[in-house]
Amino acid sequence: MSTNNEIKINKLLQSAPHNTVWLSAWLSENGISRDLQQRYLKSGWFEKIGTGAFKRKGESVSWLGAVYAIEEQAHKPIHIGGMTALRLQGFSHYLRTSEEIQLFSPQGVALPKWFKDYDWNAGNPTLYQSSFLKYLKNSLSEHEQPDFNVTISSPERAVLEALYLCPKQLDMVEVYQTFEGLANLRPKLVQELLTGCSSVKVKRLFLYMAKKSGHQWASFIEEKKIDLGTGSRSLVKGGVFISDYKITISKELADL
């Protein structure tokens, strides 16, 4: 290996965060050509995890290290949300037989094939493309890992994203049991998110759960400023109709 190539690989090894994915396009942008990438792969500096994606030799990269690469190297506007965000922040201890990694993005964003195909040994990554919530700066934050940060929904945003997935992808009872632990939500941020939310279902479910849980912050929410639409919404068949919010929910949730 030439001295110049040794300098390049040493610089990369010293500067790149550990336990993250290295994307081929990003490496090229940083002076490591595709030919040189193949040389490093053959010489054992790199290990391949999929088309156009590598990792440092000997390291075990989690799905979080992959999300970091998608955000920071591919510059895709995705973030960790829903129940996954709530679990990472310690708000949900609900055990499911099949875990799902819930990611969110605006419309038109796609996950790379290498990410979808790789076995992360942590659950199936699913990207939900939606614009039902506004991207308020304080509704997203940096979630710290030992070597890098990833973007994650605040609890206020994450619970709304979880409700967006009810009842098809998530069970209402599961979300409500997590909701009961959200005693310190910021009412001002909740108000902003609900006011700008375009999903009538999400807004009605949230307000129902807020009232049912009896959290102190809920008393500061001004429902009159939130557009709850018109007409009734049936979320499940054969459920219980909640007249205050004109929604039909599961009997299991109503009985809690």
C-alpha positions as semicolon CSV with decimal commas, in nm:
position;residue;x (nm);y (nm);z (nm)
1;M;0,000;0,000;0,000
2;S;0,137;0,341;-0,094
3;T;0,217;0,602;0,170
4;N;-0,064;0,824;0,039
5;N;-0,317;0,544;0,074
6;E;-0,193;0,467;0,424
7;I;-0,241;0,831;0,518
8;K;-0,599;0,823;0,387
9;I;-0,700;0,508;0,575
10;N;-0,532;0,625;0,896
11;K;-0,710;0,960;0,873
12;L;-1,044;0,783;0,825
13;L;-0,985;0,543;1,115
14;Q;-0,897;0,833;1,345
15;S;-1,180;1,069;1,247
16;A;-1,484;0,848;1,170
17;P;-1,705;0,753;1,467
18;H;-1,678;0,393;1,580
19;N;-1,966;0,148;1,535
20;T;-2,116;0,329;1,236
21;V;-2,171;0,241;0,872
22;W;-1,948;0,399;0,606
23;L;-2,128;0,471;0,282
24;S;-1,938;0,433;-0,045
25;A;-2,056;0,770;-0,179
26;W;-1,949;0,943;0,141
27;L;-1,608;0,776;0,130
28;S;-1,563;0,896;-0,228
29;E;-1,653;1,251;-0,124
30;N;-1,381;1,228;0,139
31;G;-1,104;1,123;-0,097
32;I;-1,135;0,746;-0,086
33;S;-1,227;0,638;-0,437
34;R;-1,431;0,329;-0,514
35;D;-1,117;0,152;-0,640
36;L;-0,943;0,236;-0,316
37;Q;-1,245;0,117;-0,119
38;Q;-1,213;-0,222;-0,287
39;R;-0,844;-0,233;-0,199
40;Y;-0,921;-0,160;0,164
41;L;-1,189;-0,429;0,154
42;K;-0,945;-0,688;0,016
43;S;-0,672;-0,587;0,260
44;G;-0,910;-0,625;0,556
45;W;-0,956;-0,264;0,666
46;F;-1,322;-0,268;0,557
47;E;-1,600;-0,523;0,591
48;K;-1,897;-0,509;0,356
49;I;-2,252;-0,507;0,493
50;G;-2,435;-0,445;0,164
51;T;-2,408;-0,272;-0,171
52;G;-2,240;0,062;-0,115
53;A;-2,202;0,019;0,260
54;F;-1,907;-0,085;0,477
55;K;-1,801;-0,099;0,839
56;R;-1,472;-0,094;1,024
57;K;-1,314;-0,437;1,050
58;G;-1,413;-0,625;1,365
59;E;-1,678;-0,382;1,480
60;S;-2,039;-0,476;1,548
61;V;-2,260;-0,207;1,398
62;S;-2,616;-0,173;1,527
63;W;-2,913;-0,028;1,343
64;L;-2,846;0,298;1,528
65;G;-2,503;0,321;1,365
66;A;-2,675;0,266;1,032
67;V;-2,931;0,540;1,098
68;Y;-2,641;0,772;1,178
69;A;-2,494;0,706;0,832
70;I;-2,828;0,764;0,659
71;E;-2,872;1,095;0,841
72;E;-2,516;1,230;0,843
73;Q;-2,363;1,078;0,528
74;A;-2,659;1,035;0,293
75;H;-2,828;1,348;0,438
76;K;-3,174;1,191;0,435
77;P;-3,432;1,363;0,662
78;I;-3,530;1,058;0,868
79;H;-3,564;1,026;1,243
80;I;-3,643;0,762;1,502
81;G;-4,001;0,801;1,617
82;G;-4,312;0,639;1,758
83;M;-4,278;0,359;2,011
84;T;-3,912;0,309;1,920
85;A;-3,832;0,666;2,029
86;L;-4,031;0,624;2,349
87;R;-3,851;0,300;2,434
88;L;-3,508;0,451;2,373
89;Q;-3,600;0,729;2,616
90;G;-3,718;0,485;2,879
91;F;-4,092;0,545;2,854
92;S;-4,210;0,203;2,739
93;H;-4,146;-0,134;2,892
94;Y;-4,412;-0,312;2,690
95;L;-4,267;-0,635;2,555
96;R;-4,369;-0,741;2,206
97;T;-4,292;-1,070;2,035
98;S;-4,197;-0,891;1,713
99;E;-4,017;-0,563;1,760
100;E;-4,037;-0,298;1,490
101;I;-3,790;-0,016;1,439
102;Q;-4,014;0,280;1,364
103;L;-3,858;0,554;1,151
104;F;-4,035;0,861;1,014
105;S;-3,967;1,099;0,727
106;P;-4,141;1,338;0,491
107;Q;-4,299;1,197;0,175
108;G;-4,061;1,086;-0,098
109;V;-3,781;0,955;0,123
110;A;-3,674;0,591;0,094
111;L;-3,451;0,366;0,303
112;P;-3,145;0,229;0,120
113;K;-3,153;-0,138;0,020
114;W;-2,849;-0,228;0,229
115;F;-3,028;-0,106;0,540
116;K;-3,349;-0,295;0,469
117;D;-3,170;-0,618;0,375
118;Y;-2,915;-0,637;0,656
119;D;-2,993;-0,845;0,966
120;W;-2,966;-0,595;1,251
121;N;-3,070;-0,855;1,506
122;A;-3,307;-0,599;1,656
123;G;-3,632;-0,601;1,460
124;N;-3,764;-0,494;1,126
125;P;-3,695;-0,134;1,023
126;T;-4,001;0,039;0,880
127;L;-4,009;0,391;0,741
128;Y;-4,338;0,578;0,772
129;Q;-4,361;0,865;0,526
130;S;-4,605;1,128;0,644
131;S;-4,650;1,500;0,684
132;F;-4,928;1,486;0,944
133;L;-4,702;1,665;1,195
134;K;-4,504;1,983;1,142
135;Y;-4,129;1,961;1,187
136;L;-4,097;2,183;1,492
137;K;-3,734;2,217;1,593
138;N;-3,797;2,144;1,960
139;S;-3,995;1,828;1,878
140;L;-3,675;1,654;1,762
141;S;-3,352;1,610;1,954
142;E;-3,015;1,436;1,944
143;H;-3,009;1,094;2,110
144;E;-2,660;1,027;2,240
145;Q;-2,478;0,702;2,180
146;P;-2,123;0,639;2,305
147;D;-1,968;0,730;1,968
148;F;-2,231;0,928;1,779
149;N;-2,575;1,093;1,793
150;V;-2,896;1,018;1,601
151;T;-3,211;1,225;1,559
152;I;-3,507;1,115;1,769
153;S;-3,860;1,239;1,838
154;S;-3,928;1,408;2,168
155;P;-4,179;1,220;2,387
156;E;-4,446;1,473;2,283
157;R;-4,395;1,402;1,914
158;A;-4,326;1,031;1,955
159;V;-4,658;0,955;2,125
160;L;-4,845;1,135;1,845
161;E;-4,654;0,925;1,592
162;A;-4,748;0,612;1,785
163;L;-5,115;0,713;1,777
164;Y;-5,082;0,768;1,401
165;L;-4,999;0,396;1,375
166;C;-5,308;0,289;1,576
167;P;-5,484;0,057;1,534
168;K;-5,328;-0,113;1,228
169;Q;-4,963;-0,122;1,332
170;L;-4,998;-0,062;1,707
171;D;-5,249;-0,164;1,968
172;M;-5,433;0,120;2,142
173;V;-5,394;-0,042;2,483
174;E;-5,017;-0,069;2,439
175;V;-4,991;0,298;2,347
176;Y;-5,217;0,405;2,633
177;Q;-5,017;0,209;2,889
178;T;-4,711;0,398;2,768
179;F;-4,911;0,723;2,770
180;E;-4,980;0,674;3,141
181;G;-4,607;0,713;3,208
182;L;-4,577;1,044;3,023
183;A;-4,624;1,261;3,329
184;N;-4,386;1,539;3,227
185;L;-4,484;1,635;2,874
186;R;-4,439;2,002;2,787
187;P;-4,790;2,146;2,739
188;K;-4,670;2,429;2,515
189;L;-4,506;2,184;2,273
190;V;-4,806;1,951;2,291
191;Q;-5,031;2,245;2,203
192;E;-4,813;2,343;1,906
193;L;-4,801;1,989;1,773
194;L;-5,174;1,930;1,810
195;T;-5,262;2,266;1,656
196;G;-5,051;2,190;1,351
197;C;-5,148;1,821;1,327
198;S;-5,351;1,726;1,019
199;S;-5,476;1,389;1,148
200;V;-5,817;1,413;1,313
201;K;-5,779;1,057;1,441
202;V;-5,452;1,135;1,617
203;K;-5,583;1,453;1,778
204;R;-5,899;1,294;1,909
205;L;-5,717;0,986;2,042
206;F;-5,453;1,198;2,210
207;L;-5,705;1,423;2,384
208;Y;-5,907;1,120;2,495
209;M;-5,598;0,956;2,644
210;A;-5,484;1,283;2,801
211;K;-5,820;1,318;2,979
212;K;-5,830;0,951;3,076
213;S;-5,476;0,950;3,220
214;G;-5,535;1,258;3,435
215;H;-5,187;1,402;3,383
216;Q;-5,145;1,752;3,525
217;W;-5,003;1,893;3,199
218;A;-5,327;1,800;3,019
219;S;-5,516;2,076;3,202
220;F;-5,309;2,336;3,015
221;I;-5,412;2,214;2,668
222;E;-5,660;2,450;2,499
223;E;-5,886;2,217;2,304
224;K;-6,078;2,506;2,145
225;K;-5,768;2,597;1,946
226;I;-5,741;2,246;1,801
227;D;-5,940;2,155;1,488
228;L;-6,103;1,820;1,563
229;G;-6,296;1,802;1,238
230;T;-6,659;1,702;1,205
231;G;-6,847;1,374;1,215
232;S;-6,761;1,052;1,394
233;R;-6,454;0,830;1,348
234;S;-6,478;0,454;1,391
235;L;-6,131;0,318;1,460
236;V;-6,236;-0,041;1,534
237;K;-6,538;-0,257;1,460
238;G;-6,767;-0,337;1,748
239;G;-6,590;-0,099;1,983
240;V;-6,706;0,162;2,232
241;F;-6,818;0,506;2,116
242;I;-6,666;0,797;2,310
243;S;-6,913;1,081;2,269
244;D;-6,677;1,356;2,396
245;Y;-6,444;1,300;2,101
246;K;-6,675;1,117;1,862
247;I;-6,447;0,817;1,821
248;T;-6,508;0,445;1,846
249;I;-6,221;0,275;2,031
250;S;-6,151;-0,080;2,142
251;K;-6,347;-0,212;2,439
252;E;-6,017;-0,310;2,602
253;L;-5,902;0,052;2,605
254;A;-6,236;0,188;2,721
255;D;-6,241;-0,057;3,012
256;L;-5,899;0,038;3,148
